[in-house]
């Protein structure tokens, strides 16, 4: 890699109207598969100087893979990338960065204990007489932040003390500091509140004014239409459309993104399921991550929570379960006021939670099936342990866990069987409210189906089920009601059988203009 | 609930807290020493305290570097002993041999550090295990080859251990010089910045184009060389090389304790040398006061233990890693946006 970036002065003013804008990056026929599974097939992409190119698609449509190929994280199996006419291949993210392509990934690549300046110039600290020139580093950082129109951030501040939005700004500043001419942003607003998004808009405007090309991935359609000149839609790894933004509207875009029949199969409610007494009630509940939550969950109901990544779905579950307890509002379980301050207290009041990440927080991987299944009962209800010990073999065989023996370590089970062990461990506590965060993530179809059936059985037995899922068909197929979250609040509630379009529109804020009705609480 | 208790402490950095604890220790020491009818600030007493700081100080500075990089060095006491016997053997009481003795001793120490650093950064063995292994090897070598004291330091070299500039012991001044060098290294060199990055998150460091092995390797070499300096100072004080002097001093665990007491995160990536020196000073003041009060030596260890655990508990309360709240903390940008409106 010996090509040197063109002189930054070579730009020719702002490129407000798109037609004559020079193409900076031209990708043709990009294809990538992982272990035989094609995640990206024959995708073309043109990024023009001074323009924002939107990339949309459902989860698993291949957006992140496309970005990672451009960033040098993955190498494409086929296809070419041309940068200003020269063909390039990257085998390391640094090569892409030196060629002028910076990427702001969804997960932050920052050192929380180091300052803003130290993070931005990491690996490229300016030096004078062999020593790091701290004064210049701070000056350059201030200049950079001024250029982006950000004030109120000090270069000396430690990143830990910043809000998510401010950290996002630091990430973008870092990307810009490489003299990037192309910046890709993967869901840059996923963790931002509405009012914080405005700042990002300003920064993007500033960058395009300087002739930077931006590839913008987002689920929020409002942003896509606010910002983008051109929109590319991906579905199942294929390019469905690539059109100027003026030619599309929200409805059309969602249709292009979804555009498929319901293929998954969801069982009907078990016979004898009756919606009964309220099991879980929330009134104006909130903490640092979610706010103003009103929700009633009745016996026999399955309620699905939909929402984008970072909309506060998991945070709501964690608040109910006492992981990050509610600090305001009311919560009732079985009509008794309670506000569990810890998971232990939550389990005592009849709650159970299946966490999003079974390997990290759901199971002790190097312990046996039996020890895992007995975990919560042993910890919270020691007197019930002998009974649970007798019932667990039956429970596991009801769930059809495929295992050699009860003393097998769970790490050797398949994902689906591991998830069933997670279920068994919470069923053993005989919960009245079951919280399920992504209950079918990363498991095969057969196991998915048995988990769906189990949810129906639980509902029939009078348990209230609250489920979070990123898979819209699952939320729609299983829920009696769908609660849609946005920005840590409930954006609305939809009846069973609503269309994916409606859910997406509510989750992305395309149904109404967000931010207008919301006045920030001055307290 | 946790935010309340932190209240006033929250505005302070860890180093600030260590400074406060040191101040508290000095005040308490003054009072307790006065009760015994002695003067804490007498030249003799201050000299005792400063002298006591020097050896642990050298080792703790090196340990800070290693801990910041996310590693540990348990071989330091054995490196100190090894340096002492090697240098003492070469000096053999002759002033003309001081320089070769010192160079050989530090060279051996550097070699051990290089091995530690290689095993940690290239073979990816955790520093705890890697240095435990090299430490065992050195202790075995010492036990089989050196029964009792070995070599002797000439009187010119012994002067380092007993001379003073004004009230300040020369040995402590050298140690503080090393500390200043380490502060400069961490704040003002790329190596130092990269060491923080590697200790904080090796993957972030790698993606920023840093060669992650080099800072860790350098930290281990420096740590061993500083342990070698401590060994040389022990040689000067005792005038003979003693193969057990390091392990008797429990410098491995005491140095880690001083580093942690000084506010450095045991997981790496956060901390500084200033805090460590304050940590060493706290131990020196405590020991001094307890010696004046003639406290039972076993009880001294109890007090040390309580201080270490209490300090880490205080830090742990402050360091709980949380996602920044969205609805409770008005950020800098919010107010900026308010103004813009």
Contacts between the chains, C-beta under 8 A, distances in Angstrom:
chain1	res1	chain2	res2	distance
A	93	B	207	5.7
A	94	B	207	7.7
A	94	B	209	4.8
A	109	B	203	7.9
A	109	B	204	4.9
A	109	B	207	5.8
A	109	B	208	7.7
A	110	B	204	6.9
A	111	B	196	7.2
A	111	B	197	5.9
A	111	B	200	4.2
A	111	B	201	5.8
A	111	B	204	5.8
A	111	B	269	6.7
A	112	B	200	7.4
A	112	B	321	7.9
A	113	B	196	7.3
A	113	B	200	5.6
A	113	B	265	7.4
A	113	B	269	5.1
A	113	B	270	3.9
A	114	B	196	6.1
A	114	B	197	7.2
A	114	B	200	6.6
A	114	B	269	7.9
A	118	B	193	6.3
A	118	B	196	7.7
A	122	B	193	7.2
A	122	B	194	8.0
A	122	B	197	5.7
A	122	B	204	7.6
A	122	B	205	7.2
A	122	B	208	4.3
A	122	B	210	7.2
A	123	B	194	7.3
A	123	B	197	7.7
A	123	B	205	7.5
A	123	B	208	3.9
A	123	B	209	4.3
A	123	B	210	4.8
A	124	B	208	7.9
A	124	B	209	7.5
A	125	B	190	5.2
A	125	B	193	5.5
A	127	B	190	6.9
A	130	B	189	7.7
A	131	B	184	7.7
A	131	B	188	4.3
A	131	B	189	6.2
A	132	B	187	7.5
A	132	B	188	5.0
A	132	B	189	6.1
A	132	B	190	6.1
A	132	B	192	7.8
A	132	B	193	6.3
A	134	B	187	7.3
A	134	B	188	6.9
A	150	B	333	7.6
A	150	B	336	7.9
A	151	B	336	5.8
A	152	B	332	4.1
A	152	B	333	5.9
A	152	B	335	6.9
A	152	B	336	4.2
A	153	B	332	6.3
A	153	B	333	7.6
A	162	B	324	7.0
A	162	B	331	7.4
A	162	B	332	7.9
A	163	B	324	4.6
A	163	B	326	7.8
A	163	B	329	6.6
A	163	B	331	3.8
A	163	B	332	7.9
A	163	B	333	7.0
A	164	B	323	7.4
A	164	B	324	5.5
A	164	B	326	7.4
A	165	B	331	6.6
A	165	B	333	5.7
A	166	B	331	5.9
A	166	B	332	6.5
A	166	B	333	5.7
A	167	B	324	7.8
A	169	B	333	7.5
A	193	B	326	5.7
A	195	B	334	7.1
A	195	B	337	6.3
A	196	B	331	8.0
A	196	B	333	6.7
A	196	B	334	7.8
A	196	B	337	7.9
A	198	B	337	6.6
A	199	B	333	5.9
A	199	B	337	6.6
A	286	B	327	6.4
A	287	B	325	7.7
A	287	B	327	7.6
A	287	B	328	7.8
A	288	B	325	2.7
A	288	B	326	6.3
A	288	B	327	5.7
A	288	B	328	4.5
A	288	B	329	7.3
A	289	B	323	7.1
A	289	B	325	6.4
A	289	B	326	5.7
A	289	B	327	7.1
A	290	B	327	7.7
A	291	B	327	4.7
A	312	B	326	7.9
A	327	B	328	7.8
A	487	B	326	7.9
A	488	B	326	5.5
A	488	B	327	6.5
A	520	B	334	7.6
A	521	B	327	7.9
